[in-house]
């Protein structure tokens, strides 16, 4: 990897994409290696969209790996592009996922790498496809991988793994740093994944052992059979137990707040501090845009559900990034970021998770009084880094947090709901200082 491609202490996330492209690092989403799988027909110019492929007459297969660039684009970015042809099989791909099984006898794998001379895996490493010709997914190689799949390097000491939860679904998570350091749990919101933290994890790992999961039904994590914030909180607690995480800082953002506060309240003695980034825990945080959602909580009928979930579109996903944000700030956010979120939201079970959590947020709101009691009694050290142009949470929420935690250090920045997209460098400096002196 080029030495400065992912130096987040020197550049904000708005520059990360451009620096990575210029340096030939491939996709900035996944660090120094971006595996991309395509059918043989792709190289002839028959490219599918958003990972969807046609497998004979049986229907569409959704690629298990993210397709970020075409073959020509990979070469244009300056990385090395290699092609490996293997027989009737499928190989374990990015983050331990499986490449789709296809009817054709040959599958071509294209990989872009910024590491010169890095060898591709051999066909002997392939995982046999399912004997069911209608199946889109390959089977895994060994039972040992059913709990924890092979880690995938994502650059700067980060690695991504998968954990099989007690309920049978799998959770994807990224870690970085030394386990001997204080733990920092990073919890994203909707419609994001742990990718939200790609520009801050390397620097944060200097002071903490960072663990950033994809919440169930987001990113690379499987959806839960019955999604709720309580169930997601339990899944993250299982992750913490599996990693033997003791005292921890907890980063709260958007939907990560119900999850993180549940974890904090279950073991308050283990909370070293809270980092609050556009996370709501008071009724004052609801602006006028919450009227339809509140109506849905009160009367959960089809009409109110349609109104409360009307933002679950590509345009709504884009608005999460740039709506209400000054143009000169918004232009620093590449459209590829919300386009990727939208692609992932349309994976099987993910949109159902979105709808379920919109409904369940009312149950979280019913716990605001209990949360207030927790904050009043325990008074955890806290840092706030808030984007003032948030279209979801009102600025009055800032004062509510400061009243609840009078010693909280608060910083309001010229950013939107997804502050790390434009102010990663500023946020990192504040977080490192907070972690080191707390």
C-alpha positions as CSV (number, residue, x, y, z in Angstrom):
1,X,0.0,0.0,0.0
2,X,1.2,3.5,-0.8
3,X,2.6,5.0,2.5
4,X,0.3,8.0,2.7
5,X,-2.9,6.6,1.1
6,X,-4.7,6.1,4.4
7,X,-3.0,8.6,6.8
8,X,-6.1,10.0,8.4
9,X,-4.1,12.2,10.8
10,X,-3.0,14.2,7.8
11,X,-6.1,14.2,5.7
12,X,-9.8,14.2,6.3
13,X,-12.1,11.5,4.9
14,X,-13.0,13.8,2.0
15,X,-9.5,13.5,0.7
16,X,-9.2,9.8,1.5
17,X,-10.9,8.6,-1.7
18,X,-8.8,10.8,-3.9
19,X,-5.6,9.9,-2.3
20,X,-6.3,6.2,-2.5
21,X,-7.2,6.4,-6.1
22,X,-4.1,8.4,-7.0
23,X,-1.9,6.1,-5.1
24,X,-3.3,3.0,-6.8
25,X,-4.6,1.6,-3.5
26,X,-7.8,0.4,-5.2
27,X,-11.0,1.0,-3.3
28,X,-10.6,3.1,-0.2
29,X,-13.5,1.2,1.4
30,X,-11.5,-2.0,1.9
31,X,-7.9,-0.9,2.3
32,X,-4.9,-2.4,0.5
33,X,-6.7,-5.3,-1.3
34,X,-10.0,-5.2,-3.2
35,X,-11.0,-8.6,-4.5
36,X,-13.7,-8.4,-7.2
37,X,-15.5,-11.5,-8.7
38,X,-17.1,-11.5,-12.1
39,X,-18.4,-14.1,-14.5
40,X,-16.4,-14.7,-17.7
41,X,-18.9,-12.7,-19.7
42,X,-18.0,-9.5,-17.9
43,X,-14.7,-9.2,-19.6
44,X,-16.5,-9.2,-22.9
45,X,-18.4,-6.1,-21.7
46,X,-21.5,-7.7,-20.3
47,X,-21.3,-6.1,-16.8
48,X,-24.1,-6.7,-14.3
49,X,-25.2,-4.0,-11.9
50,X,-24.6,-3.9,-8.1
51,X,-23.4,-7.4,-8.0
52,X,-26.5,-9.1,-9.6
53,X,-25.8,-11.9,-12.0
54,X,-28.0,-14.2,-14.1
55,X,-27.5,-17.9,-13.5
56,X,-29.2,-19.6,-16.4
57,X,-33.0,-19.4,-16.2
58,X,-33.1,-20.0,-12.5
59,X,-32.9,-16.3,-11.5
60,X,-30.5,-13.8,-10.3
61,X,-27.6,-14.5,-8.0
62,X,-26.4,-11.6,-5.8
63,X,-22.6,-11.5,-5.8
64,X,-21.2,-12.2,-2.3
65,X,-18.4,-9.7,-2.9
66,X,-18.8,-6.0,-3.5
67,X,-18.2,-5.0,-7.0
68,X,-16.6,-1.6,-6.8
69,X,-14.9,-1.1,-10.2
70,X,-14.9,-2.7,-13.6
71,X,-11.8,-4.4,-14.9
72,X,-10.8,-1.3,-17.0
73,X,-11.3,1.0,-14.0
74,X,-9.0,-1.2,-11.9
75,X,-6.2,-0.7,-14.4
76,X,-7.0,3.0,-14.5
77,X,-6.6,3.3,-10.8
78,X,-3.0,2.1,-11.1
79,X,-3.2,-1.1,-9.2
80,X,-2.2,-4.4,-10.6
81,X,-5.0,-6.5,-12.1
82,X,-4.6,-10.2,-12.4
83,X,-7.0,-12.8,-13.7
84,X,-7.1,-16.4,-12.5
85,X,-9.2,-19.1,-14.3
86,X,-10.2,-22.1,-12.3
87,X,-12.4,-25.0,-12.9
88,X,-16.0,-25.5,-11.7
89,X,-15.6,-24.1,-8.2
90,X,-15.8,-21.0,-6.1
91,X,-13.2,-19.5,-3.8
92,X,-13.5,-17.8,-0.4
93,X,-13.7,-14.1,-1.0
94,X,-13.5,-10.7,0.8
95,X,-14.1,-10.9,4.5
96,X,-14.5,-14.7,4.3
97,X,-17.6,-14.6,2.2
98,X,-18.3,-17.1,-0.6
99,X,-18.2,-16.3,-4.3
100,X,-21.4,-17.2,-6.1
101,X,-21.7,-20.7,-7.6
102,X,-22.4,-20.4,-11.4
103,X,-23.5,-22.8,-14.1
104,X,-20.6,-22.0,-16.3
105,X,-17.6,-24.3,-16.0
106,X,-15.1,-21.5,-15.7
107,X,-15.2,-18.5,-13.3
108,X,-12.7,-15.7,-13.7
109,X,-11.5,-13.8,-10.6
110,X,-10.1,-10.3,-10.9
111,X,-8.2,-8.7,-8.1
112,X,-6.6,-5.3,-7.8
113,X,-3.8,-5.0,-5.4
114,X,-1.5,-2.1,-4.5
115,X,1.1,-4.6,-3.3
116,X,3.4,-5.4,-6.3
117,X,4.0,-9.1,-6.9
118,X,1.4,-10.3,-4.4
119,X,0.4,-13.8,-5.6
120,X,-3.2,-14.9,-6.0
121,X,-4.4,-17.9,-4.2
122,X,-4.3,-21.2,-6.2
123,X,-7.2,-23.2,-7.4
124,X,-6.4,-25.7,-4.7
125,X,-7.7,-23.1,-2.2
126,X,-11.1,-23.0,-3.9
127,X,-14.2,-24.0,-1.9
128,X,-16.4,-26.6,-3.7
129,X,-19.8,-25.3,-4.9
130,X,-23.0,-26.7,-3.6
131,X,-24.3,-29.7,-5.5
132,X,-27.6,-27.8,-5.8
133,X,-27.3,-26.1,-9.2
134,X,-29.9,-23.6,-8.3
135,X,-27.9,-22.4,-5.3
136,X,-26.3,-19.0,-5.6
137,X,-23.9,-19.5,-2.7
138,X,-20.9,-21.7,-2.3
139,X,-20.4,-23.9,0.8
140,X,-17.7,-23.2,3.4
141,X,-14.6,-25.4,3.6
142,X,-14.5,-26.5,7.2
143,X,-16.7,-26.5,10.3
144,X,-14.0,-24.4,12.1
145,X,-14.9,-21.5,9.8
146,X,-18.5,-21.6,10.8
147,X,-17.7,-19.6,13.9
148,X,-14.8,-17.5,12.8
149,X,-13.9,-17.1,9.1
150,X,-10.5,-16.3,7.8
151,X,-9.5,-12.7,8.6
152,X,-9.2,-10.2,5.7
153,X,-6.7,-7.5,5.9
154,X,-8.2,-4.0,5.3
155,X,-5.0,-2.0,5.8
156,X,-3.2,-0.2,8.6
157,X,-3.3,-3.1,10.9
158,X,-7.0,-3.6,10.6
159,X,-8.5,-7.0,10.0
160,X,-12.1,-8.1,9.4
161,X,-13.5,-11.3,10.8
162,X,-16.9,-13.1,11.2
163,X,-18.4,-14.5,14.3
164,X,-21.1,-17.1,14.4
165,X,-23.6,-15.9,17.0
166,X,-25.6,-18.2,19.3
167,X,-28.7,-17.8,17.2
168,X,-26.9,-19.1,14.1
169,X,-26.4,-15.9,12.1
170,X,-23.0,-14.3,11.5
171,X,-21.6,-11.0,12.5
172,X,-18.8,-9.1,10.6
173,X,-16.5,-7.0,12.6
174,X,-13.2,-5.1,12.2
175,X,-10.5,-4.8,14.8
176,X,-7.3,-2.8,15.0
177,X,-4.7,-2.1,17.7
178,X,-3.2,-4.0,20.6
179,X,-5.6,-5.9,22.8
180,X,-3.7,-4.7,25.9
181,X,-4.9,-1.1,25.3
182,X,-8.3,0.2,26.4
183,X,-11.1,-1.1,24.1
184,X,-13.1,1.3,21.9
185,X,-16.4,0.0,20.6
186,X,-17.5,1.9,17.5
187,X,-21.2,1.7,16.7
188,X,-22.6,3.0,13.4
189,X,-26.1,4.0,12.5
190,X,-28.4,3.7,9.4
191,X,-27.8,3.2,6.6
192,X,-24.1,2.6,7.3
193,X,-21.8,-0.1,8.4
194,X,-18.4,-0.3,10.1
195,X,-17.1,1.3,6.8
196,X,-18.3,4.6,8.3
197,X,-15.1,4.4,10.5
198,X,-12.6,3.6,7.7
199,X,-10.9,7.0,8.0
200,X,-10.5,7.0,11.8
201,X,-9.8,3.4,12.9
202,X,-6.0,3.4,12.0
203,X,-5.3,6.5,14.1
204,X,-7.6,5.5,17.0
205,X,-5.8,2.2,17.2
206,X,-2.7,4.0,18.4
207,X,-4.5,4.6,21.7
208,X,-7.1,1.9,21.9
209,X,-8.0,-1.6,20.8
210,X,-10.7,-0.7,18.3
211,X,-13.6,-3.0,17.5
212,X,-16.1,-1.9,14.9
213,X,-18.9,-4.3,14.1
214,X,-21.4,-4.2,11.2
215,X,-24.7,-4.2,13.1
216,X,-26.8,-7.3,12.2
217,X,-28.7,-6.6,8.9
218,X,-26.1,-3.9,7.9
219,X,-22.9,-4.2,6.0
220,X,-21.6,-7.7,5.8
221,X,-23.5,-9.0,8.9
222,X,-26.4,-11.3,8.5
223,X,-29.9,-10.0,9.4
224,X,-31.4,-11.4,12.6
225,X,-34.6,-13.5,12.3
226,X,-36.5,-10.9,14.5
227,X,-34.6,-7.6,14.4
228,X,-34.8,-5.2,17.3
229,X,-32.4,-3.0,19.1
230,X,-32.5,-5.3,22.1
231,X,-31.6,-8.3,19.9
232,X,-28.8,-6.3,18.2
233,X,-27.5,-5.3,21.6
234,X,-27.3,-8.9,22.6
235,X,-25.4,-9.8,19.4
236,X,-22.8,-7.1,20.2
237,X,-22.6,-8.3,23.8
238,X,-21.8,-11.7,22.4
239,X,-19.1,-10.2,20.3
240,X,-17.5,-8.4,23.2
241,X,-17.6,-11.6,25.3
242,X,-15.9,-13.5,22.4
243,X,-13.1,-10.9,22.3
244,X,-12.8,-10.9,26.1
245,X,-13.4,-7.1,26.1
246,X,-13.4,-5.6,29.6
247,X,-13.4,-1.8,30.3
248,X,-14.4,0.0,27.1
249,X,-15.1,3.4,25.6
250,X,-18.4,3.3,23.5
251,X,-18.9,5.5,20.5
252,X,-22.6,6.3,20.0
253,X,-24.0,7.4,16.6
254,X,-27.6,7.3,15.4
255,X,-28.9,3.7,15.7
256,X,-25.8,2.8,17.5
257,X,-27.1,4.8,20.5
258,X,-29.8,2.3,21.5
259,X,-27.3,-0.5,21.2
260,X,-24.5,1.2,23.0
261,X,-26.6,2.5,25.8
262,X,-28.0,-0.9,26.4
263,X,-24.5,-2.3,26.7
264,X,-23.4,0.5,28.9
265,X,-26.4,0.1,31.3
266,X,-25.9,-3.7,31.5
267,X,-22.3,-3.2,32.7
268,X,-21.9,0.4,33.8
269,X,-18.8,-0.3,35.8
270,X,-17.0,-1.3,32.5
271,X,-17.7,2.0,30.8
272,X,-14.5,4.1,30.5
273,X,-16.3,6.9,28.7
274,X,-18.9,7.7,26.0
275,X,-18.3,9.4,22.7
276,X,-21.5,10.9,21.4
277,X,-21.7,11.8,17.7
278,X,-25.1,12.8,16.6
279,X,-26.8,10.2,18.8
280,X,-30.2,10.9,20.3
281,X,-31.3,9.9,23.9
282,X,-33.8,12.7,24.7
283,X,-37.2,13.7,23.3
284,X,-35.7,17.2,22.6
285,X,-33.7,15.6,19.7
286,X,-36.8,15.1,17.6
287,X,-37.4,17.7,15.0
288,X,-40.5,18.2,12.8
289,X,-39.3,15.4,10.5
290,X,-40.2,12.8,13.2
291,X,-44.0,13.4,13.0
292,X,-44.6,10.5,10.6
293,X,-42.5,8.1,12.6
294,X,-44.2,9.0,15.8
295,X,-47.6,8.6,14.2
296,X,-46.5,5.1,13.1
297,X,-45.5,4.2,16.7
298,X,-48.9,5.3,17.9
299,X,-50.9,3.7,15.1
300,X,-48.8,1.0,13.3
301,X,-51.0,0.6,10.3
302,X,-50.0,0.2,6.6
303,X,-50.5,3.8,5.8
304,X,-48.4,5.1,8.6
305,X,-45.7,2.6,7.9
306,X,-45.5,3.7,4.3
307,X,-45.1,7.3,5.5
308,X,-42.5,6.5,8.2
309,X,-40.4,4.4,5.7
310,X,-40.7,6.6,2.7
311,X,-37.1,7.7,3.0
312,X,-35.8,4.1,2.3
313,X,-34.8,5.0,-1.2
314,X,-31.6,5.9,-3.0
315,X,-32.5,9.6,-2.7
316,X,-33.2,9.2,1.0
317,X,-29.9,7.4,1.5
318,X,-28.1,10.3,-0.3
319,X,-30.0,12.8,1.9
320,X,-28.5,11.2,5.0
321,X,-25.1,12.3,3.7
322,X,-25.7,15.7,2.2
323,X,-29.2,17.1,3.0
324,X,-28.9,20.3,5.0
325,X,-25.1,20.3,4.7
326,X,-23.5,23.5,3.1
327,X,-22.6,22.8,-0.5
328,X,-18.9,23.3,-0.1
329,X,-18.9,20.7,2.7
330,X,-21.3,18.3,0.9
331,X,-19.2,18.3,-2.3
332,X,-16.4,16.6,-0.3
333,X,-18.4,13.4,0.0
334,X,-18.2,11.0,-3.0
335,X,-21.5,9.7,-4.3
336,X,-20.0,6.2,-4.2
337,X,-20.5,6.2,-0.5
338,X,-24.3,6.5,-0.4
339,X,-24.5,4.3,-3.6
340,X,-22.7,1.5,-1.8
341,X,-25.0,1.9,1.3
342,X,-28.0,1.7,-1.0
343,X,-26.7,-1.5,-2.6
344,X,-26.1,-3.1,0.7
345,X,-29.6,-2.0,2.0
346,X,-31.1,-4.0,-0.9
347,X,-29.4,-7.3,0.1
348,X,-31.8,-10.0,1.3
349,X,-33.2,-9.2,4.7
350,X,-31.6,-5.8,5.1
351,X,-34.6,-3.7,4.1
352,X,-36.7,-5.7,6.5
353,X,-34.2,-4.9,9.2
354,X,-34.6,-1.2,8.4
355,X,-38.3,-1.3,8.6
356,X,-38.3,-3.3,11.9
357,X,-35.9,-0.9,13.6
358,X,-37.9,2.1,12.6
359,X,-40.8,0.5,14.4
360,X,-38.7,-0.6,17.3
361,X,-37.2,2.9,17.8
362,X,-40.4,3.7,19.7
363,X,-39.5,1.1,22.3
364,X,-36.1,2.7,22.6
365,X,-37.7,6.1,23.1
366,X,-39.8,4.5,25.9
367,X,-36.5,3.9,27.8
368,X,-35.4,7.5,27.8
369,X,-36.3,8.0,31.4
370,X,-34.3,4.9,32.4
371,X,-31.3,6.2,30.3
372,X,-31.6,9.5,32.1
373,X,-31.4,7.7,35.5
374,X,-28.3,5.8,34.3
375,X,-26.6,9.0,33.2
376,X,-27.5,10.8,36.4
377,X,-26.3,8.1,38.6
378,X,-23.1,7.0,36.9
379,X,-22.0,10.2,35.2
380,X,-19.6,8.5,32.7
381,X,-16.9,10.7,31.3
382,X,-18.1,11.9,27.9
383,X,-17.0,13.6,24.7
384,X,-19.5,15.1,22.2
385,X,-18.5,15.6,18.6
386,X,-21.7,16.9,16.8
387,X,-22.5,17.9,13.2
388,X,-24.6,21.0,13.5
389,X,-26.4,20.5,10.1
390,X,-28.0,17.2,11.1
391,X,-31.4,16.8,9.4
392,X,-32.5,14.1,11.9
393,X,-31.6,15.3,15.4
394,X,-32.3,18.8,16.6
395,X,-29.5,21.0,18.0
396,X,-31.5,21.1,21.2
397,X,-30.3,17.5,21.8
398,X,-26.8,18.9,22.4
399,X,-28.0,20.9,25.4
400,X,-29.9,17.9,26.7
401,X,-26.8,15.8,26.7
402,X,-24.8,18.6,28.4
403,X,-27.5,18.9,31.1
404,X,-27.4,15.2,31.7
405,X,-23.6,15.1,31.8
406,X,-22.5,18.6,33.1
407,X,-18.8,17.7,32.7
408,X,-19.2,16.6,29.1
409,X,-16.8,18.1,26.7
410,X,-18.8,19.2,23.6
411,X,-17.7,20.2,20.1
412,X,-20.2,21.3,17.4
413,X,-18.7,21.2,14.0
414,X,-19.7,22.4,10.5
415,X,-20.8,19.0,9.4
416,X,-23.9,17.0,8.9
417,X,-25.4,13.8,10.4
418,X,-22.4,11.7,9.1
419,X,-19.7,14.0,10.5
420,X,-16.9,11.5,9.9
421,X,-17.4,11.8,6.1
422,X,-16.1,15.4,6.2
423,X,-14.5,16.0,9.6
424,X,-12.6,12.7,10.3
425,X,-9.3,14.4,11.1
426,X,-10.9,16.8,13.6
427,X,-12.9,14.1,15.2
428,X,-9.8,11.8,15.5
429,X,-7.8,14.5,17.3
430,X,-10.5,15.1,19.8
431,X,-11.1,11.4,20.4
432,X,-7.4,10.6,20.9
433,X,-7.1,13.4,23.4
434,X,-10.2,12.2,25.3
435,X,-9.1,8.5,25.4
436,X,-5.5,9.3,26.5
437,X,-6.5,11.6,29.4
438,X,-9.6,9.7,30.6
